[in-house]
């Protein structure tokens, strides 16, 4: 591992970087968003919802997981505004909250495949 051994600090760059971080009032929320995406099951759920909405049962069957475990993950995603839901009779359908999430996932997949 390389260690910076310089004793000279570029104060202008440091000040600029500090101001940039101070200006990001949503820094913690954004970090939390990426942490949510970092869970493998939640990432799979988001990925299968990229193009169409699905109910809990369909998601559970697609991922070969229990209804209960999927419901738990869906709750986390919904509470953090990654997903939205709509009810049709007794069935609840889940979809991405907006295209920002879709774009982030698609860019991440594209980056990995590049």
N, CA, C and O atoms as a printed pandas DataFrame, in Angstrom:
     atom_number atom_name residue_name chain_id  residue_number  x_coord  y_coord  z_coord
0              1         N          UNK        A               1    0.839   -1.166    0.000
1              2        CA          UNK        A               1    0.000    0.000    0.000
2              3         C          UNK        A               1    0.891    1.238    0.000
3              4         O          UNK        A               1    1.838    1.347    0.778
4              5         N          UNK        A               2    0.560    2.161   -0.890
5              6        CA          UNK        A               2    1.329    3.396   -0.959
6              7         C          UNK        A               2    0.817    4.385    0.065
7              8         O          UNK        A               2   -0.384    4.496    0.309
8              9         N          UNK        A               3    1.744    5.089    0.650
9             10        CA          UNK        A               3    1.401    6.106    1.641
10            11         C          UNK        A               3    1.902    7.442    1.128
11            12         O          UNK        A               3    3.036    7.562    0.665
12            13         N          UNK        A               4    1.046    8.439    1.217
13            14        CA          UNK        A               4    1.436    9.786    0.806
14            15         C          UNK        A               4    2.400   10.345    1.843
15            16         O          UNK        A               4    2.060   10.468    3.020
16            17         N          UNK        A               5    3.596   10.680    1.399
17            18        CA          UNK        A               5    4.602   11.186    2.321
18            19         C          UNK        A               5    4.835   12.693    2.127
19            20         O          UNK        A               5    5.811   13.249    2.630
20            21         N          UNK        A               6    3.938   13.331    1.400
21            22        CA          UNK        A               6    4.137   14.756    1.158
22            23         C          UNK        A               6    3.811   15.567    2.410
23            24         O          UNK        A               6    2.957   15.187    3.210
24            25         N          UNK        A               7    4.481   16.646    2.554
25            26        CA          UNK        A               7    4.237   17.538    3.680
26            27         C          UNK        A               7    3.581   18.828    3.191
27            28         O          UNK        A               7    3.220   19.702    3.979
28            29         N          UNK        A               8    3.441   18.920    1.886
29            30        CA          UNK        A               8    2.830   20.091    1.272
30            31         C          UNK        A               8    1.350   19.813    1.035
31            32         O          UNK        A               8    0.993   18.830    0.386
32            33         N          UNK        A               9    0.504   20.669    1.555
33            34        CA          UNK        A               9   -0.938   20.510    1.376
34            35         C          UNK        A               9   -1.433   21.632    0.490
35            36         O          UNK        A               9   -1.136   22.803    0.725
36            37         N          UNK        A              10   -2.192   21.267   -0.532
37            38        CA          UNK        A              10   -2.786   22.256   -1.416
38            39         C          UNK        A              10   -4.077   22.735   -0.749
39            40         O          UNK        A              10   -5.137   22.131   -0.912
40            41         N          UNK        A              11   -3.969   23.813   -0.007
41            42        CA          UNK        A              11   -5.096   24.299    0.791
42            43         C          UNK        A              11   -6.302   24.662   -0.060
43            44         O          UNK        A              11   -7.441   24.476    0.371
44            45         N          UNK        A              12   -6.070   25.172   -1.250
45            46        CA          UNK        A              12   -7.188   25.544   -2.126
46            47         C          UNK        A              12   -8.004   24.298   -2.500
47            48         O          UNK        A              12   -9.235   24.329   -2.497
48            49         N          UNK        A              13   -7.300   23.204   -2.823
49            50        CA          UNK        A              13   -8.002   21.961   -3.165
50            51         C          UNK        A              13   -8.732   21.385   -1.954
51            52         O          UNK        A              13   -9.864   20.914   -2.063
52            53         N          UNK        A              14   -8.073   21.429   -0.815
53            54        CA          UNK        A              14   -8.687   20.903    0.413
54            55         C          UNK        A              14   -9.927   21.717    0.762
55            56         O          UNK        A              14  -10.968   21.147    1.087
56            57         N          UNK        A              15   -9.830   23.033    0.699
57            58        CA          UNK        A              15  -10.976   23.898    0.998
58            59         C          UNK        A              15  -12.119   23.653    0.019
59            60         O          UNK        A              15  -13.284   23.602    0.414
60            61         N          UNK        A              16  -11.780   23.504   -1.250
61            62        CA          UNK        A              16  -12.796   23.251   -2.280
62            63         C          UNK        A              16  -13.503   21.917   -2.010
63            64         O          UNK        A              16  -14.724   21.821   -2.127
64            65         N          UNK        A              17  -12.732   20.904   -1.652
65            66        CA          UNK        A              17  -13.307   19.584   -1.368
66            67         C          UNK        A              17  -14.202   19.629   -0.134
67            68         O          UNK        A              17  -15.271   19.019   -0.117
68            69         N          UNK        A              18  -13.765   20.356    0.906
69            70        CA          UNK        A              18  -14.567   20.478    2.126
70            71         C          UNK        A              18  -15.878   21.198    1.849
71            72         O          UNK        A              18  -16.930   20.794    2.344
72            73         N          UNK        A              19  -15.817   22.266    1.057
73            74        CA          UNK        A              19  -17.037   23.005    0.711
74            75         C          UNK        A              19  -17.991   22.139   -0.101
75            76         O          UNK        A              19  -19.208   22.224    0.061
76            77         N          UNK        A              20  -17.440   21.316   -0.963
77            78        CA          UNK        A              20  -18.277   20.419   -1.769
78            79         C          UNK        A              20  -19.045   19.455   -0.863
79            80         O          UNK        A              20  -20.234   19.213   -1.073
80            81         N          UNK        A              21  -18.362   18.909    0.142
81            82        CA          UNK        A              21  -19.010   17.989    1.074
82            83         C          UNK        A              21  -20.038   18.708    1.944
83            84         O          UNK        A              21  -21.100   18.155    2.227
84            85         N          UNK        A              22  -19.737   19.921    2.366
85            86        CA          UNK        A              22  -20.670   20.697    3.177
86            87         C          UNK        A              22  -21.930   21.024    2.388
87            88         O          UNK        A              22  -23.019   21.092    2.956
88            89         N          UNK        A              23  -21.790   21.224    1.105
89            90        CA          UNK        A              23  -22.919   21.572    0.251
90            91         C          UNK        A              23  -23.838   20.402   -0.054
91            92         O          UNK        A              23  -24.926   20.593   -0.596
92            93         N          UNK        A              24  -23.417   19.208    0.283
93            94        CA          UNK        A              24  -24.227   18.028    0.015
94            95         C          UNK        A              24  -25.052   17.678    1.250
95            96         O          UNK        A              24  -24.701   16.779    2.015
96            97         N          UNK        A              25  -26.141   18.395    1.428
97            98        CA          UNK        A              25  -26.983   18.162    2.607
98            99         C          UNK        A              25  -27.599   16.769    2.590
99           100         O          UNK        A              25  -27.958   16.237    3.640
100          101         N          UNK        A              26  -27.722   16.183    1.423
101          102        CA          UNK        A              26  -28.331   14.855    1.308
102          103         C          UNK        A              26  -27.281   13.743    1.268
103          104         O          UNK        A              26  -27.585   12.624    0.855
104          105         N          UNK        A              27  -26.065   14.036    1.687
105          106        CA          UNK        A              27  -24.976   13.062    1.633
106          107         C          UNK        A              27  -25.312   11.771    2.378
107          108         O          UNK        A              27  -25.097   10.679    1.852
108          109         N          UNK        A              28  -25.833   11.888    3.583
109          110        CA          UNK        A              28  -26.158   10.697    4.370
110          111         C          UNK        A              28  -27.282    9.892    3.732
111          112         O          UNK        A              28  -27.236    8.662    3.706
112          113         N          UNK        A              29  -28.296   10.595    3.214
113          114        CA          UNK        A              29  -29.413    9.900    2.566
114          115         C          UNK        A              29  -28.958    9.187    1.300
115          116         O          UNK        A              29  -29.426    8.089    0.998
116          117         N          UNK        A              30  -28.056    9.807    0.568
117          118        CA          UNK        A              30  -27.536    9.194   -0.653
118          119         C          UNK        A              30  -26.700    7.970   -0.318
119          120         O          UNK        A              30  -26.790    6.950   -1.001
120          121         N          UNK        A              31  -25.890    8.063    0.725
121          122        CA          UNK        A              31  -25.095    6.914    1.163
122          123         C          UNK        A              31  -26.017    5.773    1.599
123          124         O          UNK        A              31  -25.751    4.608    1.305
124          125         N          UNK        A              32  -27.092    6.110    2.293
125          126        CA          UNK        A              32  -28.065    5.103    2.725
126          127         C          UNK        A              32  -28.722    4.433    1.520
127          128         O          UNK        A              32  -28.947    3.223    1.519
128          129         N          UNK        A              33  -29.026    5.231    0.493
129          130        CA          UNK        A              33  -29.618    4.698   -0.736
130          131         C          UNK        A              33  -28.704    3.649   -1.364
131          132         O          UNK        A              33  -29.171    2.581   -1.759
132          133         N          UNK        A              34  -27.417    3.940   -1.458
133          134        CA          UNK        A              34  -26.485    2.988   -2.055
134          135         C          UNK        A              34  -26.277    1.766   -1.165
135          136         O          UNK        A              34  -26.036    0.666   -1.664
136          137         N          UNK        A              35  -26.369    1.954    0.138
137          138        CA          UNK        A              35  -26.294    0.814    1.051
138          139         C          UNK        A              35  -27.481   -0.117    0.819
139          140         O          UNK        A              35  -27.330   -1.339    0.839
140          141         N          UNK        A              36  -28.646    0.453    0.602
141          142        CA          UNK        A              36  -29.844   -0.338    0.326
142          143         C          UNK        A              36  -29.657   -1.134   -0.965
143          144         O          UNK        A              36  -30.028   -2.306   -1.035
144          145         N          UNK        A              37  -29.086   -0.502   -1.974
145          146        CA          UNK        A              37  -28.839   -1.186   -3.245
146          147         C          UNK        A              37  -27.773   -2.262   -3.103
147          148         O          UNK        A              37  -27.714   -3.185   -3.916
148          149         N          UNK        A              38  -26.933   -2.155   -2.084
149          150        CA          UNK        A              38  -25.833   -3.086   -1.889
150          151         C          UNK        A              38  -26.255   -4.468   -1.417
151          152         O          UNK        A              38  -25.446   -5.395   -1.432
152          153         N          UNK        A              39  -27.499   -4.622   -1.002
153          154        CA          UNK        A              39  -27.998   -5.924   -0.584
154          155         C          UNK        A              39  -28.376   -6.733   -1.824
155          156         O          UNK        A              39  -29.123   -6.252   -2.676
156          157         N          UNK        A              40  -27.864   -7.954   -1.925
157          158        CA          UNK        A              40  -28.045   -8.786   -3.120
158          159         C          UNK        A              40  -29.520   -9.056   -3.425
159          160         O          UNK        A              40  -29.936   -8.971   -4.580
160          161         N          UNK        A              41  -30.301   -9.377   -2.413
161          162        CA          UNK        A              41  -31.719   -9.666   -2.638
162          163         C          UNK        A              41  -32.466   -8.425   -3.090
163          164         O          UNK        A              41  -33.262   -8.486   -4.027
164          165         N          UNK        A              42  -32.219   -7.312   -2.440
165          166        CA          UNK        A              42  -32.888   -6.081   -2.844
166          167         C          UNK        A              42  -32.478   -5.671   -4.254
167          168         O          UNK        A              42  -33.302   -5.178   -5.024
168          169         N          UNK        A              43  -31.208   -5.875   -4.595
169          170        CA          UNK        A              43  -30.753   -5.546   -5.954
170          171         C          UNK        A              43  -31.469   -6.420   -6.978
171          172         O          UNK        A              43  -31.858   -5.939   -8.042
172          173         N          UNK        A              44  -31.644   -7.688   -6.664
173          174        CA          UNK        A              44  -32.369   -8.586   -7.574
174          175         C          UNK        A              44  -33.815   -8.139   -7.737
175          176         O          UNK        A              44  -34.347   -8.133   -8.847
176          177         N          UNK        A              45  -34.444   -7.768   -6.639
177          178        CA          UNK        A              45  -35.834   -7.306   -6.703
178          179         C          UNK        A              45  -35.941   -6.083   -7.609
179          180         O          UNK        A              45  -36.808   -6.023   -8.480
180          181         N          UNK        A              46  -35.068   -5.124   -7.403
181          182        CA          UNK        A              46  -35.084   -3.916   -8.227
182          183         C          UNK        A              46  -34.858   -4.259   -9.686
183          184         O          UNK        A              46  -35.521   -3.714  -10.568
184          185         N          UNK        A              47  -33.925   -5.160   -9.942
185          186        CA          UNK        A              47  -33.605   -5.532  -11.319
186          187         C          UNK        A              47  -34.800   -6.164  -12.029
187          188         O          UNK        A              47  -35.058   -5.857  -13.193
188          189         N          UNK        A              48  -35.529   -7.038  -11.345
189          190        CA          UNK        A              48  -36.676   -7.666  -12.017
190          191         C          UNK        A              48  -37.857   -6.704  -12.151
191          192         O          UNK        A              48  -38.785   -6.961  -12.918
192          193         N          UNK        A              49  -37.822   -5.608  -11.414
193          194        CA          UNK        A              49  -38.887   -4.611  -11.532
194          195         C          UNK        A              49  -38.526   -3.462  -12.479
195          196         O          UNK        A              49  -39.262   -2.479  -12.568
196          197         N          UNK        A              50  -37.416   -3.580  -13.174
197          198        CA          UNK        A              50  -36.992   -2.504  -14.068
198          199         C          UNK        A              50  -38.027   -2.214  -15.155
199          200         O          UNK        A              50  -38.231   -1.053  -15.512
200          201         N          UNK        A              51  -38.674   -3.235  -15.680
201          202        CA          UNK        A              51  -39.555   -3.043  -16.824
202          203         C          UNK        A              51  -41.033   -3.229  -16.546
203          204         O          UNK        A              51  -41.872   -2.777  -17.326
204          205         N          UNK        A              52  -41.367   -3.895  -15.431
205          206        CA          UNK        A              52  -42.789   -4.080  -15.147
206          207         C          UNK        A              52  -43.020   -4.313  -13.668
207          208         O          UNK        A              52  -42.133   -4.757  -12.939
208          209         N          UNK        A              53  -44.225   -4.004  -13.248
209          210        CA          UNK        A              53  -44.582   -4.212  -11.859
210          211         C          UNK        A              53  -44.866   -5.686  -11.611
211          212         O          UNK        A              53  -45.201   -6.434  -12.530
212          213         N          UNK        A              54  -44.725   -6.091  -10.345
213          214        CA          UNK        A              54  -44.992   -7.475   -9.971
214          215         C          UNK        A              54  -45.562   -7.499   -8.560
215          216         O          UNK        A              54  -45.338   -6.581   -7.771
216          217         N          UNK        A              55  -46.302   -8.560   -8.254
217          218        CA          UNK        A              55  -46.806   -8.739   -6.901
218          219         C          UNK        A              55  -45.788   -9.547   -6.087
219          220         O          UNK        A              55  -44.841  -10.108   -6.638
220          221         N          UNK        A              56  -45.997   -9.593   -4.789
221          222        CA          UNK        A              56  -45.080  -10.282   -3.876
222          223         C          UNK        A              56  -44.904  -11.742   -4.275
223          224         O          UNK        A              56  -43.786  -12.256   -4.298
224          225         N          UNK        A              57  -46.014  -12.407   -4.590
225          226        CA          UNK        A              57  -45.949  -13.833   -4.935
226          227         C          UNK        A              57  -45.084  -14.079   -6.176
227          228         O          UNK        A              57  -44.285  -15.015   -6.211
228          229         N          UNK        A              58  -45.252  -13.235   -7.184
229          230        CA          UNK        A              58  -44.454  -13.395   -8.406
230          231         C          UNK        A              58  -42.973  -13.134   -8.141
231          232         O          UNK        A              58  -42.111  -13.840   -8.664
232          233         N          UNK        A              59  -42.686  -12.132   -7.340
233          234        CA          UNK        A              59  -41.292  -11.829   -7.001
234          235         C          UNK        A              59  -40.691  -12.992   -6.217
235          236         O          UNK        A              59  -39.576  -13.425   -6.506
236          237         N          UNK        A              60  -41.420  -13.496   -5.232
237          238        CA          UNK        A              60  -40.938  -14.618   -4.415
238          239         C          UNK        A              60  -40.672  -15.847   -5.274
239          240         O          UNK        A              60  -39.652  -16.514   -5.105
240          241         N          UNK        A              61  -41.577  -16.147   -6.190
241          242        CA          UNK        A              61  -41.379  -17.300   -7.075
242          243         C          UNK        A              61  -40.213  -17.096   -8.027
243          244         O          UNK        A              61  -39.465  -18.035   -8.299
244          245         N          UNK        A              62  -40.049  -15.892   -8.531
245          246        CA          UNK        A              62  -38.932  -15.595   -9.437
246          247         C          UNK        A              62  -37.598  -15.809   -8.733
247          248         O          UNK        A              62  -36.656  -16.334   -9.327
248          249         N          UNK        A              63  -37.516  -15.404   -7.473
249          250        CA          UNK        A              63  -36.256  -15.487   -6.730
250          251         C          UNK        A              63  -36.138  -16.750   -5.883
251          252         O          UNK        A              63  -35.154  -16.926   -5.164
252          253         N          UNK        A              64  -37.137  -17.629   -5.966
253          254        CA          UNK        A              64  -37.155  -18.859   -5.159
254          255         C          UNK        A              64  -36.951  -18.557   -3.681
255          256         O          UNK        A              64  -36.123  -19.177   -3.014
256          257         N          UNK        A              65  -37.718  -17.596   -3.183
257          258        CA          UNK        A              65  -37.646  -17.190   -1.780
258          259         C          UNK        A              65  -39.047  -17.200   -1.189
259          260         O          UNK        A              65  -40.040  -17.294   -1.911
260          261         N          UNK        A              66  -39.115  -17.103    0.124
261          262        CA          UNK        A              66  -40.417  -17.107    0.783
262          263         C          UNK        A              66  -41.111  -15.753    0.629
263          264         O          UNK        A              66  -40.473  -14.713    0.462
264          265         N          UNK        A              67  -42.410  -15.806    0.690
265          266        CA          UNK        A              67  -43.235  -14.609    0.633
266          267         C          UNK        A              67  -42.832  -13.643    1.747
267          268         O          UNK        A              67  -42.749  -12.434    1.530
268          269         N          UNK        A              68  -42.585  -14.183    2.931
269          270        CA          UNK        A              68  -42.222  -13.380    4.101
270          271         C          UNK        A              68  -40.898  -12.640    3.904
271          272         O          UNK        A              68  -40.797  -11.454    4.219
272          273         N          UNK        A              69  -39.891  -13.330    3.390
273          274        CA          UNK        A              69  -38.585  -12.687    3.211
274          275         C          UNK        A              69  -38.643  -11.600    2.135
275          276         O          UNK        A              69  -37.982  -10.569    2.258
276          277         N          UNK        A              70  -39.424  -11.824    1.095
277          278        CA          UNK        A              70  -39.581  -10.814    0.044
278          279         C          UNK        A              70  -40.349   -9.612    0.591
279          280         O          UNK        A              70  -39.994   -8.465    0.320
280          281         N          UNK        A              71  -41.395   -9.879    1.356
281          282        CA          UNK        A              71  -42.184   -8.786    1.945
282          283         C          UNK        A              71  -41.311   -7.889    2.813
283          284         O          UNK        A              71  -41.455   -6.667    2.795
284          285         N          UNK        A              72  -40.418   -8.492    3.563
285          286        CA          UNK        A              72  -39.505   -7.723    4.414
286          287         C          UNK        A              72  -38.630   -6.796    3.567
287          288         O          UNK        A              72  -38.465   -5.620    3.893
288          289         N          UNK        A              73  -38.078   -7.327    2.491
289          290        CA          UNK        A              73  -37.215   -6.518    1.616
290          291         C          UNK        A              73  -38.022   -5.432    0.905
291          292         O          UNK        A              73  -37.543   -4.311    0.738
292          293         N          UNK        A              74  -39.230   -5.760    0.492
293          294        CA          UNK        A              74  -40.082   -4.779   -0.180
294          295         C          UNK        A              74  -40.418   -3.619    0.755
295          296         O          UNK        A              74  -40.486   -2.466    0.328
296          297         N          UNK        A              75  -40.625   -3.933    2.021
297          298        CA          UNK        A              75  -40.920   -2.894    3.001
298          299         C          UNK        A              75  -39.755   -1.912    3.108
299          300         O          UNK        A              75  -39.961   -0.698    3.132
300          301         N          UNK        A              76  -38.543   -2.433    3.173
301          302        CA          UNK        A              76  -37.351   -1.585    3.247
302          303         C          UNK        A              76  -37.245   -0.713    2.004
303          304         O          UNK        A              76  -36.981    0.485    2.104
304          305         N          UNK        A              77  -37.447   -1.306    0.844
305          306        CA          UNK        A              77  -37.352   -0.560   -0.413
306          307         C          UNK        A              77  -38.445    0.504   -0.518
307          308         O          UNK        A              77  -38.199    1.607   -1.006
308          309         N          UNK        A              78  -39.635    0.173   -0.066
309          310        CA          UNK        A              78  -40.741    1.129   -0.110
310          311         C          UNK        A              78  -40.519    2.278    0.883
311          312         O          UNK        A              78  -40.739    3.441    0.544
312          313         N          UNK        A              79  -40.087    1.958    2.098
313          314        CA          UNK        A              79  -39.839    2.986    3.115
314          315         C          UNK        A              79  -38.749    3.961    2.699
315          316         O          UNK        A              79  -38.737    5.112    3.136
316          317         N          UNK        A              80  -37.846    3.506    1.867
317          318        CA          UNK        A              80  -36.744    4.357    1.404
318          319         C          UNK        A              80  -37.000    4.928    0.016
319          320         O          UNK        A              80  -36.080    5.395   -0.656
320          321         N          UNK        A              81  -38.236    4.884   -0.397
321          322        CA          UNK        A              81  -38.713    5.492   -1.651
322          323         C          UNK        A              81  -38.037    4.959   -2.908
323          324         O          UNK        A              81  -37.939    5.663   -3.914
324          325         N          UNK        A              82  -37.571    3.715   -2.848
325          326        CA          UNK        A              82  -37.005    3.077   -4.030
326          327         C          UNK        A              82  -38.144    2.461   -4.841
327          328         O          UNK        A              82  -38.127    2.486   -6.072
328          329         N          UNK        A              83  -39.134    1.907   -4.135
329          330        CA          UNK        A              83  -40.298    1.305   -4.772
330          331         C          UNK        A              83  -41.570    2.015   -4.342
331          332         O          UNK        A              83  -41.626    2.672   -3.302
332          333         N          UNK        A              84  -42.580    1.862   -5.169
333          334        CA          UNK        A              84  -43.923    2.291   -4.809
334          335         C          UNK        A              84  -44.839    1.087   -4.998
335          336         O          UNK        A              84  -44.451    0.099   -5.621
336          337         N          UNK        A              85  -46.035    1.171   -4.468
337          338        CA          UNK        A              85  -46.961    0.067   -4.623
338          339         C          UNK        A              85  -48.351    0.584   -4.939
339          340         O          UNK        A              85  -48.691    1.735   -4.662
340          341         N          UNK        A              86  -49.139   -0.294   -5.522
341          342        CA          UNK        A              86  -50.538    0.009   -5.773
342          343         C          UNK        A              86  -51.328   -1.257   -5.497
343          344         O          UNK        A              86  -50.847   -2.370   -5.708
344          345         N          UNK        A              87  -52.533   -1.067   -5.028
345          346        CA          UNK        A              87  -53.377   -2.195   -4.667
346          347         C          UNK        A              87  -54.461   -2.385   -5.716
347          348         O          UNK        A              87  -55.084   -1.423   -6.167
348          349         N          UNK        A              88  -54.676   -3.634   -6.096
349          350        CA          UNK        A              88  -55.754   -3.995   -7.012
350          351         C          UNK        A              88  -56.502   -5.150   -6.360
351          352         O          UNK        A              88  -56.073   -6.302   -6.435
352          353         N          UNK        A              89  -57.614   -4.835   -5.725
353          354        CA          UNK        A              89  -58.302   -5.845   -4.928
354          355         C          UNK        A              89  -57.447   -6.209   -3.732
355          356         O          UNK        A              89  -57.067   -5.345   -2.943
356          357         N          UNK        A              90  -57.146   -7.492   -3.601
357          358        CA          UNK        A              90  -56.306   -7.954   -2.495
358          359         C          UNK        A              90  -54.831   -8.044   -2.876
359          360         O          UNK        A              90  -53.985   -8.336   -2.031
360          361         N          UNK        A              91  -54.527   -7.796   -4.139
361          362        CA          UNK        A              91  -53.156   -7.948   -4.637
362          363         C          UNK        A              91  -52.449   -6.591   -4.629
363          364         O          UNK        A              91  -52.999   -5.583   -5.072
364          365         N          UNK        A              92  -51.207   -6.593   -4.109
365          366        CA          UNK        A              92  -50.388   -5.383   -4.095
366          367         C          UNK        A              92  -49.288   -5.546   -5.133
367          368         O          UNK        A              92  -48.542   -6.525   -5.114
368          369         N          UNK        A              93  -49.195   -4.584   -6.033
369          370        CA          UNK        A              93  -48.181   -4.601   -7.080
370          371         C          UNK        A              93  -47.100   -3.581   -6.742
371          372         O          UNK        A              93  -47.386   -2.475   -6.285
372          373         N          UNK        A              94  -45.852   -3.979   -6.979
373          374        CA          UNK        A              94  -44.698   -3.118   -6.696
374          375         C          UNK        A              94  -44.013   -2.730   -7.995
375          376         O          UNK        A              94  -43.930   -3.519   -8.937
376          377         N          UNK        A              95  -43.525   -1.500   -8.023
377          378        CA          UNK        A              95  -42.775   -1.005   -9.171
378          379         C          UNK        A              95  -41.759    0.019   -8.681
379          380         O          UNK        A              95  -41.815    0.465   -7.535
380          381         N          UNK        A              96  -40.834    0.386   -9.556
381          382        CA          UNK        A              96  -39.840    1.389   -9.197
382          383         C          UNK        A              96  -40.532    2.722   -8.959
383          384         O          UNK        A              96  -41.500    3.062   -9.640
384          385         N          UNK        A              97  -40.038    3.458   -8.005
385          386        CA          UNK        A              97  -40.643    4.730   -7.647
386          387         C          UNK        A              97  -40.497    5.769   -8.757
387          388         O          UNK        A              97  -41.404    6.571   -8.982
388          389         N          UNK        A              98  -39.362    5.755   -9.448
389          390        CA          UNK        A              98  -39.155    6.686  -10.556
390          391         C          UNK        A              98  -38.018    6.192  -11.448
391          392         O          UNK        A              98  -37.369    5.190  -11.149
392          393         N          UNK        A              99  -37.793    6.901  -12.534
393          394        CA          UNK        A              99  -36.762    6.478  -13.493
394          395         C          UNK        A              99  -35.342    6.710  -12.998
395          396         O          UNK        A              99  -34.402    6.167  -13.579
396          397         N          UNK        A             100  -35.155    7.502  -11.941
397          398        CA          UNK        A             100  -33.805    7.707  -11.414
398          399         C          UNK        A             100  -33.201    6.377  -10.966
399          400         O          UNK        A             100  -32.041    6.079  -11.250
400          401         N          UNK        A             101  -34.000    5.595  -10.270
401          402        CA          UNK        A             101  -33.524    4.292   -9.787
402          403         C          UNK        A             101  -33.183    3.399  -10.982
403          404         O          UNK        A             101  -32.137    2.751  -11.002
404          405         N          UNK        A             102  -34.060    3.371  -11.961
405          406        CA          UNK        A             102  -33.826    2.553  -13.158
406          407         C          UNK        A             102  -32.527    2.959  -13.846
407          408         O          UNK        A             102  -31.732    2.104  -14.237
408          409         N          UNK        A             103  -32.316    4.249  -13.991
409          410        CA          UNK        A             103  -31.101    4.739  -14.652
410          411         C          UNK        A             103  -29.842    4.351  -13.878
411          412         O          UNK        A             103  -28.835    3.977  -14.478
412          413         N          UNK        A             104  -29.897    4.439  -12.552
413          414        CA          UNK        A             104  -28.740    4.081  -11.726
414          415         C          UNK        A             104  -28.404    2.603  -11.896
415          416         O          UNK        A             104  -27.239    2.240  -12.054
416          417         N          UNK        A             105  -29.423    1.757  -11.864
417          418        CA          UNK        A             105  -29.206    0.311  -12.005
418          419         C          UNK        A             105  -28.657   -0.007  -13.389
419          420         O          UNK        A             105  -27.691   -0.758  -13.518
420          421         N          UNK        A             106  -29.266    0.559  -14.421
421          422        CA          UNK        A             106  -28.803    0.288  -15.785
422          423         C          UNK        A             106  -27.378    0.781  -16.000
423          424         O          UNK        A             106  -26.589    0.109  -16.665
424          425         N          UNK        A             107  -27.036    1.942  -15.450
425          426        CA          UNK        A             107  -25.667    2.439  -15.585
426          427         C          UNK        A             107  -24.684    1.566  -14.824
427          428         O          UNK        A             107  -23.568    1.334  -15.290
428          429         N          UNK        A             108  -25.090    1.079  -13.653
429          430        CA          UNK        A             108  -24.232    0.174  -12.892
430          431         C          UNK        A             108  -23.966   -1.116  -13.647
431          432         O          UNK        A             108  -22.832   -1.594  -13.698
432          433         N          UNK        A             109  -25.019   -1.679  -14.236
433          434        CA          UNK        A             109  -24.857   -2.902  -15.021
434          435         C          UNK        A             109  -23.995   -2.653  -16.254
435          436         O          UNK        A             109  -23.151   -3.477  -16.609
436          437         N          UNK        A             110  -24.211   -1.530  -16.894
437          438        CA          UNK        A             110  -23.409   -1.160  -18.073
438          439         C          UNK        A             110  -21.949   -0.985  -17.694
439          440         O          UNK        A             110  -21.058   -1.434  -18.415
440          441         N          UNK        A             111  -21.705   -0.338  -16.571
441          442        CA          UNK        A             111  -20.320   -0.139  -16.105
442          443         C          UNK        A             111  -19.639   -1.490  -15.873
443          444         O          UNK        A             111  -18.493   -1.694  -16.275
444          445         N          UNK        A             112  -20.350   -2.400  -15.227
445          446        CA          UNK        A             112  -19.780   -3.703  -14.944
446          447         C          UNK        A             112  -19.478   -4.489  -16.218
447          448         O          UNK        A             112  -18.479   -5.205  -16.290
448          449         N          UNK        A             113  -20.346   -4.352  -17.222
449          450        CA          UNK        A             113  -20.173   -5.094  -18.480
450          451         C          UNK        A             113  -19.220   -4.402  -19.448
451          452         O          UNK        A             113  -18.901   -4.959  -20.498
452          453         N          UNK        A             114  -18.767   -3.218  -19.118
453          454        CA          UNK        A             114  -17.877   -2.456  -20.003
454          455         C          UNK        A             114  -16.494   -3.072  -20.039
455          456         O          UNK        A             114  -15.611   -2.566  -20.731
